Structure formats: structure tokens, C-alpha cells
Amino acid sequence: MRSKHVHTSYVSGWYFKAVLFYLIFTLLLIVFTTSSFESWRFFTEKSQSMSPTIDTGSLLLVVKKPSYEVNDIISFYSLEAEKVEIVTHRIIRLGGNVYVTKGDANEATDQKKVVPRLIIGSVALTIPKLGYIITALKLPAGIWFAVILPAILIVIKEVISILQELTKKP
């Protein structure tokens, strides 16, 4: 009878909450790092071009829309120094079938016009500083400390619990 009481307390205690937190954290980490859903994606703001509206290191939720208007903050693909970059800037003017954009912290408009097919989406949500954490967690050491190590500790804890139950005298 005592074993059953200990088990109930064990499941409803800190350990259950820690495992639940770990599972939710891991799921969110997968969502934030793989973010290749059809209509929305996550990005980390890496430049200061949108300060003070969007701080460097902010996590951005970008949502695809059927059309975009002046003052929308959009993320789009841009070819910079023969490398495709993702840029997040504000639409300041519509120019026929192209968008004229500018970073809030920049004095001049972007030289290249943005065609609709290059737009990823409009910024729907920003979470300051969370992008730094997500970026760190994408690194091998971050994955190790955030996912693999806690999983190993949970497995070890469970194995110890099973061994203790097996060695108890009836």
C-alpha cells in the first residue's frame, strides 16, 4: 500500500511537472527551429535596421497574406553579396507591382524594389530577446543541453526507480 501512495505523490510532484515542462519545451523548440509551415514562419531579427520598432534578437512570427499595404512590416528574400538573405523592413510606398521598403533605423530607402513573389509574409508578432535563445538552441551545444541531456537524465531517473522497485522485498 505504501508503494502505491509513493507512486501517486511521485507522479503529481515536481518530477511530473519537470517532465511535462521538458516535453512542452521540446515541442516549442521543434516548432521554432523548423518553422516551415505553409502560411507562417519564425525568424530571428539579426540586424538593427528596424530599431526601435523591432530590437535585434527578437523572435518574429511572419504570416503570409494575400496582399500588403504601406506601413506593413514584411520579411522578404534579398540577394546580398551573392547570398540570399532574409530582410525585414517596412513598406513605405507601393510602386506598381513592386514594394519600396526601408528599415526604420535606416535613412534611405532600400535600393532594390521587392516583388511580391519574394515576400515571405508580414510580421504579426515580435517577442524581444527570445530569438537569441532560439538561435543558441539551434547550435549543437544548445541541442545537447536543452534536449538530449534532460532526456538522458529522465531515462536514468526512471531506470533507478525501476531498479529500486525490483529490489524491494515483498
DADA-V369001 format. One record per run of one state. SS is the DSSP state (alpha for helix, beta for strand, coil for the rest). FROM is the first residue (numbers start at 1). LEN is the number of residues. If there is no record, write none. Layout:
# DADA-V369001
{{SS:FROM:LEN} {SS:FROM:LEN}}
This chain:
# DADA-V369001
{{coil:1:1} {alpha:2:11} {coil:13:1} {alpha:14:21} {coil:35:5} {beta:40:5} {coil:45:14} {beta:59:5} {coil:64:9} {beta:73:8} {coil:81:2} {beta:83:13} {coil:96:2} {beta:98:5} {coil:103:11} {beta:114:2} {alpha:116:3} {beta:119:9} {coil:128:2} {alpha:130:9} {coil:139:1} {alpha:140:28} {coil:168:3}}
